[in-house]
Amino acid sequence: MKVTKLPYVALVPSFNLVTLNGRQMPNSSALESDGISRSFNFNEIGSESVSAVQVFKTGRADINSGGIGATINIQSAKPFDYDGFKSLVSVKGVVDTSVDTGSSVTPEISGMISNTFMDDTFGVLLSVSHAERDSHTDRIGTSGNWNRGYPGQVDIDKSAIDTSKNPDLNTWGVPTVDLDSQNTERERQNAQLALQWAPTDSLIVSTDYTMSRLDIKSKMNRTSFWFDNIETGTADANGTIINPARQNDELNFWAWEYAYETENDSIGINIDWQATDSLAFVLDAHDSTSHANPGALPRERIANLKNPFGEAAPVHIAADFSGNIPSVSYDDSGVPGGAFDQSNIEGDLYQERGYEIENNIQQVLLALVLGKVTAIVF
């Protein structure tokens, strides 16, 4: 018998399904390009609100399916998880030395109070958290993919191309080189209220409300070198243009404002009845909403300035990817005052993007458990 060994494949997070208390939660995004995931967003809940995380690599009848990878279930705390009265408060400051315009020390505050009453047959738990974070990011990189066969290529040296690997002498070039400076402010609030009642030893009725608010604001400035029409350059053995250049070109100066805001609310009820030693019923229902960009404010604002293009303002741009550290350069010696002088900059475009999106999931599950076998009724 011939056995074929399949290669190991690492699945990215988008192949996993993330649930909250076993429930598939709605998600929302104000930008069409972001898409809408079927999974609960980890960014929208603080670690203080999580009592456990379960990872299921194989399917089970009582576990939501929908991810080709794993199903990850986030569990929030319940009052019957603790004996009697429990409380805690945490106050701390987070130090971020990257901060440029915000605060380098930001607060994270959380608290929980839980108690049981009526001979431990009724319990109440309330947990809240508030977190702020300011950060700064500097980036030098490219936008988009390396593309083949750029239009307008004038003088590309292809002599180094290995024709055994690239017989058609195709070339690939990078569309842009970007220099970014970005400041971000993030604020998140979470709250959970859970009630549990056990009228008998075999029956537990639980109801819970979960709230999350996430507000991320970011401003970014970018200087871009566009190589969409490479005039001169040299291709390496693979056909990659390692030193693209353009004459009489321009620099682009971008400004972004991002506003990512979501409001999530979920209310659910769970009834767990152990009818006999080998027979149990579980009924779980929830009504959950995810609201992105409330108020329909712009999710993204974009403004672009540039140098006047052409021989009147001859900015020469070039890049070098041949060494261990890529570099980019420009020559504005032919521009009186330089490329960054205000008189040599003009407006190019302004855009506002974003939608107000509200998604809702209403879900009911009835499970019948016979010994160790679970069957989903609906």
N, C-alpha and C positions, 0 to 999 in steps of 0.2 A: 504494500500500500504506500502510495506517495503522499507525503504530508507537505503542504505548502505553508510556510511561515509568513504571516501577514506582517507588513511593516508597522512599526509603532507610529501612531498618529496622535499628536498633541492637539486637543480641541481648545479653541479660543473661548473666552468667557461668554460670547454671544451664543454658543451652542448649549449653554446650561440654562436651566429654568430655576429662578429664585422665587420662593414663596414665603409668605409671612403667616406663621401659625397654621401651616398646611393649606393656606388659601392662595390662589392665584390672584395677584393684585394688579390693578390697572397702572399704566404708565402713560406719560404724555410728554410731548416735546413741541416747542413753538416753532422750530425750524424743520421744514420738510427734509432738508439734507441730513438731519440727525436721525430720522426714522423714529419709530415707536416700538420699543422692545416689549416682549411678552412678560418680562421678568421685573420684579420689584427692584428699584434702584438702591444699591447699597449707600450711595451718597446721601440719601434722604433720611437715614436713621442713624443715630449715634450709638456707639458701642455700649453706652450706659443703659440703653433700652433693651439690650439683648441678654437673655439668660442662657441661651444655648444655640448652637448652629449644628444642624444635622445634614449630612451629605449622603445621598443615596445614589450609588453607581449603577444599580440594577433596578429594573422596574418592579413595582409592587402594586397590588390592587387598590390599596388605600392611599397611594401617593399620586399626586398630579403628574401626568406625563406631558411631554411637550419639548423636552430638550434632548438632543442626540447625545449630549454629554451626561452630566450629572443633574440631579434635582437637589437643590440646596434649600433647606427650610430654616428660616430664622424664627426662633421662638422668643416670645416676650414673657416676662415674669407673670405669675398668677399668685394670689394670696395663699392658696393651699400648698404652694411650694415651700412655705415657711411655717414654723411653729409659733403661733401667737403673734405678739407685737414685734415688728422689726422696722428700723428706720436707719437711713444713712444720708449723709450730705457730703458732696465732694466739690471743692472749689480749688481751681488751679489756673495757672497762667502758662500759656504756650509761647515760647520764644522762637521767633523766626528771624534769623539774621539777614535774610535776603530782602527784607522789606525796604522799599525805596520811598514811597509816599505815605504809607499807612502807619500803623502802630506795630512795633516789633514784639510787643507783649500783648496778647489777647486772652480774654477769659473763657474758661469752660466751667460751667456750673451745672450740677446735676443733683437730684435728690429722689428718694423713694421712701414711702411710708406704707406699711402693710399691717393688717391686724385681722384676727378672727374673733367671732362672737358666737353666742348661743351654743356653748359647748363645742366650739370649733366646727359648727355646721354652716356658718356663713362667714365669708371673708371679703375684704375690700383692699385693693392695692392701687396706689396712685404713684406714678413716676413721671418726672419732668426733667428736661435738660435744655440747656442753652449754650451754644458754642459760637465763637467768632474767630475768624482767621484772616489775616492779611498776608500777602505774599507777593514776591516779585520774580519775574522770569526773564532772562535774556536768552535769545536763541539766534543762531545762524544756521540756516538750512535752506531747503528748497520746497516749493509748493508744486504739487502735481507729480506726475510720473515722468521718468526719462522716456522720451518719444523717439520713434524711428523716422528717418527720412524727413527732416525738417524742411519746410518750404523756404526758398530764398537762400539756401546754402550756396556760397559763391566759390570759396577756395578752401576745400577740406583736403588735407594731406592724408591719403588712405594707404600709403606705402607700407605701413607697419601692420596692416590687417592680416591675420592668419586666414588664408583662403580655405584651409581645410576645415575651419570652424565657421567661417563666414564667407562662403563662395560668392555671394551676391554683392559683397562689399557694402552691406548696409551700415549706416551710422546711427548712433543714438546721441541725443543731446538733452541737457537739463533745461527746463523752461525758465526757471527763475533762480536767483540766489537772494534770500531775504535776510535782513538784519532786524530782529524784533526786540522791543522793550515793552513788557507787559506788567501791569499792576492789577491785583485781584483782591476783592473783599468778599468774604463768605460769611453768611450768618444762617444758623440752623436752630430750629426749635422742635422738640419732640415732647409728646405727652401720651401716656397710656393710663386708662382707667379700667380696671378689671374687677368684676364681681363674681363670686362663686357661692353656690348654695348646694348643700348635700342633705336633702330631707331624709334620706335613708343611706345606709352603708353602701348600697349598690347603685345609687343614682347621684350624678353630679351635673348641675346646670351652671353653665358659665356664660357670661356676657362681657364683652369688652369693646372699648372704643380706643382707636389709635389715631393720633394726629401728627402730621409732620409738615413743617414749613421750611423751605430752602430758598435762599435769596443769594445769588452770586452776581456781583457786578465787576466788570473788568474793562480796563482801557489799555489799548495797545497802539504803539506807533511802530511803523515799519518803513524801512528804506529798501526798495526792490531794484534788482538788476535783471532786466528782461532779456533773455536770449532766445526769443521766439523765432528770430531769423538770424541764424549764426552766419556771419560773413567769412570768418577765417578760423582755422583750428586744425588740430592734429588728432587723428583717430588712433587708439591703441590697437593691440592685437585682436580685441573683441569687436572693435568698431565704435567704442565709446569715445566721444570727442572730449579730450582731457584739458584743452585750453581754448574754449570758445571766446570769440571777441567780436565786437561790433563797433563801427566807426559812426560818428555823427549821430549818436543816440541820445538817450535821456535817462535820468533817474526818476523813479516814482516814489512819492512820499504818501504813505497811507496812515489813516487814523481809524481805529475801530472803537466802538462802545458796545459791550455785551451786557445784556440784562437777562439772566436766567432765573426765573422764579416759578416755583411749583407749590401747590397746596394740596395735600393728600388727607383724606378723611375716610375712616373705615369703622363700621360698627358690625359686630357679629354675635352670634349665639351658638353655643355648643351644648348638646345633651348627650351624656355618656351613661348608658344604662346597662349594667351587668345583670342580665336577667337570670342566668344560671351560671354554674361554674364553667360551662362550655359554650354559652351563648350570650352575646352582647350586641347591643345596637348603638350606633353613633349617628347623631343628626347634627350637621353643621351647616350654618347659613350665614352669609355676610352680604353687605351692601357697601361697596367701596368706590371712591371717586378720586381721580387724579386730575388736577386743574393746572394747566401750564399757561403762563403769561396772563394772569388775571388782569382785567382792565384793558387788554389788547394794546399794551404799550409796545413799542418796537423791541424785538428781541435782539436786533443787531442793527447798528448804524455804521455806515462805511462812507468815508470821504477820501478822495484821492487827489493829490496835487502832483504836478510833474514839471520838468523843464520843457521849454518850447523845443520841439523836435526839429532836427535838421542842421544844416550848415550855419544857421544864424546862432545856434548855441551848441557847438560841437563837443558833446561829452562822449568820450571814448570809454567803453566798458570792456572788461576782460575778467576771466576766471582761470584758475589753475588747479586741476584735480590730480595732477601727476604725483604729488608727494603724499606723505602721511597725513599732513594737515592741509586741507583745501584752503584756497585763498581767493579773494575777489578784489578787484581794484578798479579805479576810474581815473581818467585824466580830464580835468576841466580847465586846463591852462589856457585854452582858447576862448573861455567864457569870461568876459569882464566881470569881476566881482566874485566869480566862482559859481558852481552849481547850486550851492545852498543860499546864495544871496536872494532876498525876497523879490527883487526886481526880475530875477531869472526863473521864477516859479509861477505857474498858472493853474487854474482849476481844471479838473478833468471829469470827475463824476461824484455823485452823492446818491446813496441808496439807503432805504429802510426796509428791513425784512422781519417777518415773524407773524405768527397767527396766535389767536387765543384758542386753545384746545382743551376740551373737557371730556375725559373718558370715564366710563362707569362699568363696573362688573357686579352683577348680582348672581350669586352662586349658592346652590343648595346641594348638599351631599348627604345621602343616607347609606350607611354601611352596616352590613350584617357580618358579625365575627363568630365563626364556628371553630372553637379551639384556637388553632394558630392560622386558620384560613379566613381571609377577609374577602367579602364580595360586595361590590358597589351596586346598590339597588338603583339609584339615580343621582 
